[in-house]
C-alpha cells in the first residue's frame, strides 16, 4: 500500500497490509538532490516488488503520483527515505 500523508509531508509504503509496523516513509522537506534520487529509486523498487506495474500505469495512478511528487518538492523541498523494515 502507498499512502500519501499530506499533513505530515510524507508518503508511507507498507509492503504487508497485515503488518503495518513495518513501514517505509518518504518525508519531504528534509533532503537534498542525492536523497531525492534515493527516494525515487526506493519507490520504484517498492512498486516493482509489491505492486502490479501494469495496473500502476493503466489506471493513471503513475501520472497522479508524479504530479503530487512534483508539487510536494516545490512546496516542501526534497525528500528523505526512512525504513524500519
N, C-alpha and C positions, 0 to 999 in steps of 0.2 A: 504494500500500500504506500502511496505517495500522498502526503497530506501537507498542503500549504497552511502555515500558521502566520497569517499576515500581521496580526497584532504583535507577534513575537519576532517578526522579521526573519522567519526561518521556514525551511521545508523539513518535514520528518519522513524518514524512509524506514518502513517496517517490513522486513522480509517475511516474517511469520505472523499473521494476524492473531494467532493464538498465543503469541509470546511478545507482548508489547513492551517487555522490559528490555529487549534487545532492539535498540533503535539507533539509527544514524541520523545526524542532522546536518543541514547546510544552513548556516546562520549568516545573514547579510550584514555588512557594516563593520566587520572586524578584520577583513582580509586585505589582500593585495592581488596583483595580476597573477602571481605564482599560485596563491591559494585558490584563486578563481579557476585556474586551469585544473588543479587537483579536484575541485568540486565537480566540474564538468565531466572529467574522466570517471569519477566515482559514481555520478548519476547515470552515465551511460552504462557502466558495468552493472549497476543495480537493475536497470531496466532490462538488460540482456539476461541477467541471472534470475530475476523474479517476475518479469513481465512477459507480455506477448508483444514482440516488436511490431508485428503486422497490425495488431489492434492499436498500438500506440500511434501509428501513422494513419490508419484508416479512418479513425473517428475524429481526427483533428486535434487530439489532446497534445500532440507534439508542438503544433503551432501555438496553441493556447499557453502551454508551459513556457515556450520560448518568449512569448510576449510578456508574461509575468516575470520571467527571469530578467529580461532587459529592463523592465520598469523597476524591479527591485534594486538592481545595481544603480540605476540612475537616482533613485530615491534614497537608498540606504548605504550604498557602497558595495565593495567586493565581498564575497562570502568566504567562509572557512568551513572545513569539513571536520566533524567530530563523530566518533563511533564508539559505542560501548559494547559492541558485539564481539 
